[in-house]
């Protein structure tokens, strides 16, 4: 986690490297709230990143784990709307 924080500090915001480091920081976060913050940032600010679809799925999973199935609907709807590739469509439908 410290390495990822260092990578984020060294990377220029708005670049693919920053988005990738943001994704991995979220993936390895100790707390769900920290992961959710980074996944939301990735999904909104880096919507064209290859990791944006993964971030939307992770946001939906976090909502389900919190016992908020309706909260999972928004990121999944966005996944289906914004990511038209077959893999993303299958993940969003599932």
PyMOL CGO cylinders between C-alpha atoms (Angstrom):
from pymol import cmd
from pymol.cgo import CYLINDER

trace = [
    CYLINDER, 0.00, 0.00, 0.00, 2.85, 2.39, 0.75, 0.3, 1, 1, 1, 1, 1, 1,
    CYLINDER, 2.85, 2.39, 0.75, 4.33, 1.65, -2.66, 0.3, 1, 1, 1, 1, 1, 1,
    CYLINDER, 4.33, 1.65, -2.66, 1.01, 2.42, -4.34, 0.3, 1, 1, 1, 1, 1, 1,
    CYLINDER, 1.01, 2.42, -4.34, 0.73, 5.70, -2.44, 0.3, 1, 1, 1, 1, 1, 1,
    CYLINDER, 0.73, 5.70, -2.44, 4.22, 6.56, -3.68, 0.3, 1, 1, 1, 1, 1, 1,
    CYLINDER, 4.22, 6.56, -3.68, 3.27, 5.67, -7.25, 0.3, 1, 1, 1, 1, 1, 1,
    CYLINDER, 3.27, 5.67, -7.25, 0.20, 7.89, -7.01, 0.3, 1, 1, 1, 1, 1, 1,
    CYLINDER, 0.20, 7.89, -7.01, 2.29, 10.78, -5.75, 0.3, 1, 1, 1, 1, 1, 1,
    CYLINDER, 2.29, 10.78, -5.75, 4.79, 10.31, -8.57, 0.3, 1, 1, 1, 1, 1, 1,
    CYLINDER, 4.79, 10.31, -8.57, 2.21, 9.86, -11.34, 0.3, 1, 1, 1, 1, 1, 1,
    CYLINDER, 2.21, 9.86, -11.34, 0.56, 12.78, -13.03, 0.3, 1, 1, 1, 1, 1, 1,
    CYLINDER, 0.56, 12.78, -13.03, -3.19, 12.91, -12.40, 0.3, 1, 1, 1, 1, 1, 1,
    CYLINDER, -3.19, 12.91, -12.40, -5.15, 12.23, -15.55, 0.3, 1, 1, 1, 1, 1, 1,
    CYLINDER, -5.15, 12.23, -15.55, -2.65, 9.76, -16.95, 0.3, 1, 1, 1, 1, 1, 1,
    CYLINDER, -2.65, 9.76, -16.95, -3.14, 6.03, -17.50, 0.3, 1, 1, 1, 1, 1, 1,
    CYLINDER, -3.14, 6.03, -17.50, -0.41, 5.34, -14.92, 0.3, 1, 1, 1, 1, 1, 1,
    CYLINDER, -0.41, 5.34, -14.92, -2.34, 7.31, -12.30, 0.3, 1, 1, 1, 1, 1, 1,
    CYLINDER, -2.34, 7.31, -12.30, -5.55, 5.42, -13.08, 0.3, 1, 1, 1, 1, 1, 1,
    CYLINDER, -5.55, 5.42, -13.08, -3.78, 2.07, -12.82, 0.3, 1, 1, 1, 1, 1, 1,
    CYLINDER, -3.78, 2.07, -12.82, -2.20, 2.97, -9.46, 0.3, 1, 1, 1, 1, 1, 1,
    CYLINDER, -2.20, 2.97, -9.46, -5.58, 4.22, -8.23, 0.3, 1, 1, 1, 1, 1, 1,
    CYLINDER, -5.58, 4.22, -8.23, -7.19, 0.91, -9.19, 0.3, 1, 1, 1, 1, 1, 1,
    CYLINDER, -7.19, 0.91, -9.19, -4.60, -1.14, -7.32, 0.3, 1, 1, 1, 1, 1, 1,
    CYLINDER, -4.60, -1.14, -7.32, -4.77, 1.09, -4.26, 0.3, 1, 1, 1, 1, 1, 1,
    CYLINDER, -4.77, 1.09, -4.26, -8.53, 0.50, -4.17, 0.3, 1, 1, 1, 1, 1, 1,
    CYLINDER, -8.53, 0.50, -4.17, -8.09, -3.21, -4.74, 0.3, 1, 1, 1, 1, 1, 1,
    CYLINDER, -8.09, -3.21, -4.74, -5.68, -3.52, -1.81, 0.3, 1, 1, 1, 1, 1, 1,
    CYLINDER, -5.68, -3.52, -1.81, -7.37, -1.06, 0.55, 0.3, 1, 1, 1, 1, 1, 1,
    CYLINDER, -7.37, -1.06, 0.55, -7.82, -2.10, 4.17, 0.3, 1, 1, 1, 1, 1, 1,
    CYLINDER, -7.82, -2.10, 4.17, -11.25, -0.48, 4.51, 0.3, 1, 1, 1, 1, 1, 1,
    CYLINDER, -11.25, -0.48, 4.51, -14.22, -0.63, 2.20, 0.3, 1, 1, 1, 1, 1, 1,
    CYLINDER, -14.22, -0.63, 2.20, -14.72, 3.12, 2.44, 0.3, 1, 1, 1, 1, 1, 1,
    CYLINDER, -14.72, 3.12, 2.44, -11.20, 3.74, 1.12, 0.3, 1, 1, 1, 1, 1, 1,
    CYLINDER, -11.20, 3.74, 1.12, -11.72, 1.27, -1.71, 0.3, 1, 1, 1, 1, 1, 1,
    CYLINDER, -11.72, 1.27, -1.71, -15.08, 2.83, -2.55, 0.3, 1, 1, 1, 1, 1, 1,
    CYLINDER, -15.08, 2.83, -2.55, -13.57, 6.32, -2.71, 0.3, 1, 1, 1, 1, 1, 1,
    CYLINDER, -13.57, 6.32, -2.71, -10.88, 5.21, -5.15, 0.3, 1, 1, 1, 1, 1, 1,
    CYLINDER, -10.88, 5.21, -5.15, -13.24, 3.09, -7.26, 0.3, 1, 1, 1, 1, 1, 1,
    CYLINDER, -13.24, 3.09, -7.26, -15.66, 6.03, -7.56, 0.3, 1, 1, 1, 1, 1, 1,
    CYLINDER, -15.66, 6.03, -7.56, -12.86, 8.35, -8.57, 0.3, 1, 1, 1, 1, 1, 1,
    CYLINDER, -12.86, 8.35, -8.57, -11.69, 5.85, -11.13, 0.3, 1, 1, 1, 1, 1, 1,
    CYLINDER, -11.69, 5.85, -11.13, -15.20, 5.27, -12.52, 0.3, 1, 1, 1, 1, 1, 1,
    CYLINDER, -15.20, 5.27, -12.52, -15.95, 9.00, -12.82, 0.3, 1, 1, 1, 1, 1, 1,
    CYLINDER, -15.95, 9.00, -12.82, -12.66, 10.76, -13.53, 0.3, 1, 1, 1, 1, 1, 1,
    CYLINDER, -12.66, 10.76, -13.53, -11.08, 7.93, -15.52, 0.3, 1, 1, 1, 1, 1, 1,
    CYLINDER, -11.08, 7.93, -15.52, -14.18, 6.55, -17.23, 0.3, 1, 1, 1, 1, 1, 1,
    CYLINDER, -14.18, 6.55, -17.23, -12.18, 5.64, -20.34, 0.3, 1, 1, 1, 1, 1, 1,
    CYLINDER, -12.18, 5.64, -20.34, -9.54, 3.72, -18.41, 0.3, 1, 1, 1, 1, 1, 1,
    CYLINDER, -9.54, 3.72, -18.41, -9.37, -0.03, -19.01, 0.3, 1, 1, 1, 1, 1, 1,
    CYLINDER, -9.37, -0.03, -19.01, -10.02, -0.38, -15.24, 0.3, 1, 1, 1, 1, 1, 1,
    CYLINDER, -10.02, -0.38, -15.24, -13.25, 1.67, -15.17, 0.3, 1, 1, 1, 1, 1, 1,
    CYLINDER, -13.25, 1.67, -15.17, -15.48, -1.36, -15.81, 0.3, 1, 1, 1, 1, 1, 1,
    CYLINDER, -15.48, -1.36, -15.81, -13.74, -3.27, -13.02, 0.3, 1, 1, 1, 1, 1, 1,
    CYLINDER, -13.74, -3.27, -13.02, -14.25, -0.30, -10.70, 0.3, 1, 1, 1, 1, 1, 1,
    CYLINDER, -14.25, -0.30, -10.70, -17.99, -0.25, -11.43, 0.3, 1, 1, 1, 1, 1, 1,
    CYLINDER, -17.99, -0.25, -11.43, -18.29, -3.98, -10.69, 0.3, 1, 1, 1, 1, 1, 1,
    CYLINDER, -18.29, -3.98, -10.69, -16.34, -3.50, -7.46, 0.3, 1, 1, 1, 1, 1, 1,
    CYLINDER, -16.34, -3.50, -7.46, -18.66, -0.65, -6.41, 0.3, 1, 1, 1, 1, 1, 1,
    CYLINDER, -18.66, -0.65, -6.41, -21.66, -2.91, -6.97, 0.3, 1, 1, 1, 1, 1, 1,
    CYLINDER, -21.66, -2.91, -6.97, -20.03, -5.70, -4.97, 0.3, 1, 1, 1, 1, 1, 1,
    CYLINDER, -20.03, -5.70, -4.97, -19.31, -3.35, -2.09, 0.3, 1, 1, 1, 1, 1, 1,
    CYLINDER, -19.31, -3.35, -2.09, -22.96, -2.26, -2.03, 0.3, 1, 1, 1, 1, 1, 1,
    CYLINDER, -22.96, -2.26, -2.03, -24.13, -5.87, -1.97, 0.3, 1, 1, 1, 1, 1, 1,
    CYLINDER, -24.13, -5.87, -1.97, -21.74, -6.72, 0.88, 0.3, 1, 1, 1, 1, 1, 1,
    CYLINDER, -21.74, -6.72, 0.88, -23.12, -3.76, 2.84, 0.3, 1, 1, 1, 1, 1, 1,
    CYLINDER, -23.12, -3.76, 2.84, -26.60, -5.20, 2.39, 0.3, 1, 1, 1, 1, 1, 1,
    CYLINDER, -26.60, -5.20, 2.39, -27.65, -2.52, -0.09, 0.3, 1, 1, 1, 1, 1, 1,
    CYLINDER, -27.65, -2.52, -0.09, -28.65, -4.39, -3.26, 0.3, 1, 1, 1, 1, 1, 1,
    CYLINDER, -28.65, -4.39, -3.26, -30.39, -1.28, -4.63, 0.3, 1, 1, 1, 1, 1, 1,
    CYLINDER, -30.39, -1.28, -4.63, -27.09, 0.58, -4.26, 0.3, 1, 1, 1, 1, 1, 1,
    CYLINDER, -27.09, 0.58, -4.26, -25.52, -1.93, -6.63, 0.3, 1, 1, 1, 1, 1, 1,
    CYLINDER, -25.52, -1.93, -6.63, -27.96, -1.03, -9.37, 0.3, 1, 1, 1, 1, 1, 1,
    CYLINDER, -27.96, -1.03, -9.37, -26.46, 2.36, -10.30, 0.3, 1, 1, 1, 1, 1, 1,
    CYLINDER, -26.46, 2.36, -10.30, -22.92, 1.16, -11.01, 0.3, 1, 1, 1, 1, 1, 1,
    CYLINDER, -22.92, 1.16, -11.01, -24.22, -1.89, -12.86, 0.3, 1, 1, 1, 1, 1, 1,
    CYLINDER, -24.22, -1.89, -12.86, -26.59, 0.21, -14.97, 0.3, 1, 1, 1, 1, 1, 1,
    CYLINDER, -26.59, 0.21, -14.97, -23.68, 2.48, -15.78, 0.3, 1, 1, 1, 1, 1, 1,
    CYLINDER, -23.68, 2.48, -15.78, -21.53, -0.52, -16.67, 0.3, 1, 1, 1, 1, 1, 1,
    CYLINDER, -21.53, -0.52, -16.67, -24.18, -1.74, -19.11, 0.3, 1, 1, 1, 1, 1, 1,
    CYLINDER, -24.18, -1.74, -19.11, -24.67, 1.73, -20.58, 0.3, 1, 1, 1, 1, 1, 1,
    CYLINDER, -24.67, 1.73, -20.58, -21.05, 2.84, -20.91, 0.3, 1, 1, 1, 1, 1, 1,
    CYLINDER, -21.05, 2.84, -20.91, -19.15, -0.39, -21.57, 0.3, 1, 1, 1, 1, 1, 1,
    CYLINDER, -19.15, -0.39, -21.57, -20.53, -2.20, -24.59, 0.3, 1, 1, 1, 1, 1, 1,
    CYLINDER, -20.53, -2.20, -24.59, -17.94, -4.96, -24.88, 0.3, 1, 1, 1, 1, 1, 1,
    CYLINDER, -17.94, -4.96, -24.88, -19.23, -8.51, -24.41, 0.3, 1, 1, 1, 1, 1, 1,
    CYLINDER, -19.23, -8.51, -24.41, -17.32, -9.18, -21.18, 0.3, 1, 1, 1, 1, 1, 1,
    CYLINDER, -17.32, -9.18, -21.18, -18.64, -6.04, -19.47, 0.3, 1, 1, 1, 1, 1, 1,
    CYLINDER, -18.64, -6.04, -19.47, -22.16, -6.71, -20.67, 0.3, 1, 1, 1, 1, 1, 1,
    CYLINDER, -22.16, -6.71, -20.67, -22.04, -10.24, -19.28, 0.3, 1, 1, 1, 1, 1, 1,
    CYLINDER, -22.04, -10.24, -19.28, -20.69, -9.04, -15.93, 0.3, 1, 1, 1, 1, 1, 1,
    CYLINDER, -20.69, -9.04, -15.93, -23.33, -6.32, -15.67, 0.3, 1, 1, 1, 1, 1, 1,
    CYLINDER, -23.33, -6.32, -15.67, -26.17, -8.68, -16.53, 0.3, 1, 1, 1, 1, 1, 1,
    CYLINDER, -26.17, -8.68, -16.53, -24.97, -11.33, -14.10, 0.3, 1, 1, 1, 1, 1, 1,
]
cmd.load_cgo(trace, "trace")
